[in-house]
Amino acid sequence: MNSPHNAAAPDREIRRVRMEPQQRRLTVQKVEHVAASMVRLTLGGAELSGFTSHGFDDHIKVIVPTAPGQPLELPVAGPGSAKSPEGAVKPAMRDYTPRRYDAEAGTLLVDFVIHDAGPATAWALQAKVGDVAVVAGPRGSMVIPTQFDWHLLIGDETALPAIGRRLEELPETTRAVVVAEVDNKNDQQAFKSAAAFEVVWVCRNGEAAGAPDRLIEALRLLNFRSGDYFAWAAAESTVARAIRRYLIEERGANKQWVKAAGYWRRGAEGAHEPIQD
């Protein structure tokens, strides 16, 4: 259980960093499949110089064409591919995690979850080296310290890029536990970290995504370690909200050290929702 009296300790302070958003026109340099339902694109280009992302769960806007040869005119107003009064179809804009930025190599990795709907998904599936996308942001970061005794990372497929990035950033002096829901074992990924960590995979095996029962049941069976921990969860909005409530109300977690976000919402396009009290 977390210790509330330690919430103000300097090495546990969560900082918010605001940044001036910038739009960058980048090209695809590499395409790879990291799991059955995850495509990783390596993006690069001169405009990537100066890119900054301080938080493992930052999000950027990825703007992609929705028609062959469509210009990515900037600025793009609003998400989706709604038609303008003149009838022209706009490019699509969706939120993604900057999975890894390598300033020396001049590359940015972005992971795309493959699912049934979405223009960005369709673009990523067909992407080839030399294709162009525009990346905007991030507008800001929440910097979560690594100096907790351990870290609890929870989510579905949409959370895996942020979870993978967090594990890579954790030092060897801490530990982490991941509880991740995917459709089947072919969607499981191999993570790397200097920290000691374990992964509990929860498979839907063909059942619909977006129900909280599976992840919460896995948390009920989890042997929570002693010491102070930070919990992070991202999934469908109602699932993320249920996880946060479970951790605080049933596990006695310090709510200052529980962050949850809806990375998608059933029946909605391009949703991204921070879960508040």
C-alpha positions in Angstrom: 0.0 0.0 0.0 1.2 3.5 -0.7 2.2 5.8 2.2 0.2 9.0 1.9 2.6 11.0 4.1 5.4 10.4 1.5 3.4 12.0 -1.3 5.2 15.3 -1.0 8.7 13.9 -0.9 10.9 15.7 -3.5 11.9 12.6 -5.3 8.3 11.6 -5.7 7.1 14.9 -7.1 5.2 14.8 -10.4 6.0 17.7 -12.7 4.0 19.1 -15.6 6.0 20.5 -18.4 4.4 22.7 -21.1 5.9 23.0 -24.5 5.2 25.0 -27.6 3.8 22.5 -30.1 5.5 22.2 -33.5 4.4 20.4 -36.6 7.0 18.3 -38.4 6.9 16.8 -41.9 8.6 13.4 -41.6 9.1 10.4 -43.9 8.9 6.7 -43.2 12.3 5.1 -42.9 11.4 1.6 -41.7 8.3 -0.6 -41.3 8.3 -3.6 -38.9 5.7 -5.8 -37.1 6.5 -6.0 -33.4 3.4 -8.3 -32.8 0.5 -9.6 -34.8 -1.5 -6.5 -34.1 1.2 -3.9 -33.9 3.1 -2.1 -36.7 6.1 0.1 -35.8 7.1 2.9 -38.1 10.5 4.6 -37.9 10.0 8.2 -38.9 12.8 10.7 -39.7 13.7 13.9 -41.5 15.4 17.2 -41.0 12.3 18.7 -39.3 12.6 16.1 -36.5 15.6 18.1 -35.0 14.7 19.5 -31.7 11.8 17.1 -31.0 11.2 16.8 -27.2 9.2 14.4 -25.2 9.7 14.3 -21.4 6.9 11.9 -20.4 6.6 8.2 -21.3 2.8 8.6 -21.9 3.1 11.8 -24.0 1.0 11.9 -27.1 1.6 13.4 -30.5 -0.8 14.1 -33.3 0.0 12.0 -36.3 -1.5 13.5 -39.5 -1.8 11.2 -42.5 -3.4 11.4 -45.9 -6.8 9.8 -46.5 -6.6 9.7 -50.3 -3.7 9.0 -52.7 -1.6 12.0 -53.4 -3.4 14.1 -50.9 -1.3 17.1 -49.7 -0.8 17.4 -46.0 -1.6 21.1 -45.8 -0.9 22.7 -42.4 -2.5 23.6 -40.1 -5.0 20.8 -40.0 -8.1 21.8 -38.0 -9.8 19.2 -35.9 -9.5 15.4 -35.8 -10.9 12.9 -38.3 -11.6 13.2 -41.9 -14.6 15.5 -42.0 -15.3 17.3 -45.3 -14.7 21.1 -45.6 -17.5 23.3 -47.0 -15.8 23.0 -50.4 -16.1 19.3 -50.2 -12.4 18.5 -50.0 -11.6 15.6 -47.7 -9.1 16.6 -45.0 -6.2 14.4 -43.8 -6.8 12.3 -40.7 -5.3 13.2 -37.3 -5.0 10.8 -34.4 -3.1 10.6 -31.0 -0.1 8.3 -30.7 2.7 7.7 -28.2 6.2 8.8 -29.2 7.6 5.3 -28.5 11.3 6.2 -28.8 13.1 9.3 -29.9 16.8 9.0 -30.9 18.3 12.4 -31.3 21.6 11.1 -32.5 20.1 8.9 -35.2 17.4 11.4 -36.0 14.6 8.9 -35.7 11.2 8.7 -34.0 9.4 5.3 -33.5 5.6 5.2 -33.5 3.6 2.0 -32.8 0.2 1.6 -34.5 -2.3 -0.8 -33.1 -4.0 -2.7 -35.9 -7.7 -2.8 -35.6 -10.8 -2.8 -37.8 -11.4 0.9 -38.1 -9.5 4.2 -38.4 -7.8 6.0 -41.3 -4.5 6.2 -39.4 -4.5 2.4 -39.0 -5.3 1.9 -42.6 -2.4 4.2 -43.6 0.1 2.5 -41.2 -0.9 -0.9 -42.7 0.0 0.2 -46.2 2.9 2.5 -45.3 6.2 2.1 -47.1 9.6 3.7 -46.9 9.4 7.2 -48.3 5.8 7.8 -47.4 5.1 11.2 -45.6 3.3 12.0 -42.4 3.1 15.1 -40.2 3.7 14.9 -36.5 2.5 17.6 -34.1 3.4 18.0 -30.5 3.6 17.0 -27.8 2.0 20.0 -26.2 3.2 19.0 -22.8 4.4 16.2 -20.5 3.7 14.8 -17.1 7.1 13.7 -15.7 6.6 10.9 -13.3 9.7 10.1 -11.1 11.3 6.7 -11.3 12.3 6.7 -7.6 9.3 4.7 -6.4 9.9 1.3 -4.9 8.0 -0.2 -7.8 5.8 0.7 -10.7 2.5 -0.9 -11.8 1.7 -0.5 -15.5 -1.8 -1.6 -16.7 -3.5 -1.5 -20.1 -4.7 -3.0 -23.3 -3.0 -2.9 -26.7 -3.2 0.8 -27.0 -1.2 1.2 -23.8 1.7 -1.1 -24.9 3.8 1.6 -26.6 3.8 3.8 -23.4 4.4 0.7 -21.2 7.3 -0.4 -23.4 8.8 3.1 -23.3 8.4 3.3 -19.5 10.1 0.0 -18.9 13.1 1.1 -21.0 13.4 4.3 -19.0 13.3 2.7 -15.6 16.6 2.3 -13.7 17.9 -1.0 -12.3 17.2 0.3 -8.8 13.5 -0.2 -9.1 11.0 -2.9 -10.1 7.9 -3.0 -12.3 4.8 -5.1 -12.8 2.9 -5.0 -16.0 -0.7 -6.3 -16.4 -1.6 -6.2 -20.1 -4.6 -7.3 -22.0 -4.3 -8.5 -25.6 -6.5 -10.6 -27.9 -4.2 -13.6 -27.9 -0.6 -14.8 -27.4 0.5 -13.6 -30.8 -0.1 -10.0 -29.7 2.3 -10.3 -26.8 5.5 -8.3 -27.0 9.0 -8.8 -25.6 9.9 -5.8 -23.4 13.4 -4.7 -22.3 14.3 -2.9 -19.1 17.2 -2.3 -16.7 14.7 -2.7 -13.9 13.5 -6.1 -12.7 10.0 -6.6 -14.1 7.3 -9.2 -14.7 4.5 -9.2 -17.1 1.0 -10.7 -16.6 -0.7 -11.2 -19.9 -4.5 -11.3 -20.0 -5.9 -12.8 -23.3 -9.4 -12.1 -24.6 -9.3 -15.0 -27.0 -11.7 -13.5 -29.4 -14.0 -11.7 -26.9 -14.7 -8.0 -27.5 -12.2 -5.5 -26.1 -13.4 -2.7 -23.7 -14.7 -4.6 -20.7 -13.0 -4.0 -17.3 -13.6 -7.4 -15.7 -10.5 -9.1 -17.2 -7.9 -6.6 -16.1 -9.5 -6.0 -12.7 -9.6 -9.8 -12.0 -5.9 -10.0 -12.9 -5.2 -7.2 -10.4 -7.3 -9.0 -7.7 -5.0 -12.0 -8.1 -1.9 -9.9 -8.1 0.4 -10.0 -5.0 1.0 -6.3 -4.5 4.6 -5.7 -3.3 5.4 -3.7 -0.2 6.6 -0.2 -0.6 5.4 2.9 -2.4 4.4 2.5 -6.0 3.1 4.5 -8.9 0.2 3.0 -10.9 -0.5 3.9 -14.5 -3.4 2.6 -16.6 -4.6 3.3 -20.1 -7.4 1.5 -22.0 -10.9 2.1 -23.1 -12.3 5.1 -21.0 -14.7 3.1 -18.9 -12.1 0.4 -18.2 -9.4 3.0 -17.2 -11.9 4.7 -14.9 -12.8 1.3 -13.3 -9.1 0.4 -12.8 -8.4 3.7 -11.1 -11.4 3.4 -8.8 -10.4 -0.2 -7.9 -6.8 0.7 -7.0 -7.9 3.6 -4.8 -11.0 2.1 -3.2 -10.0 -1.5 -2.8 -6.2 -1.5 -2.8 -5.8 1.7 -0.8 -3.6 3.3 -3.4 -2.6 6.9 -2.9 -4.6 8.7 -5.6 -1.9 11.2 -6.2 0.2 8.2 -7.4 -2.5 6.7 -9.7 -2.8 8.0 -13.2 -5.3 6.7 -15.7 -6.4 7.7 -19.2 -8.9 6.6 -21.8 -6.9 5.9 -24.9 -10.1 5.1 -26.8 -13.8 5.2 -26.2 -16.4 2.7 -27.4 -18.4 4.2 -30.3 -16.1 7.2 -30.7 -13.3 8.1 -33.1 -10.0 9.6 -32.0 -10.9 9.8 -28.3 -8.2 10.5 -25.7 -9.5 11.2 -22.2 -7.6 11.8 -19.0 -9.5 10.2 -16.1 -10.1 12.6 -13.2 -11.6 12.1 -9.8 
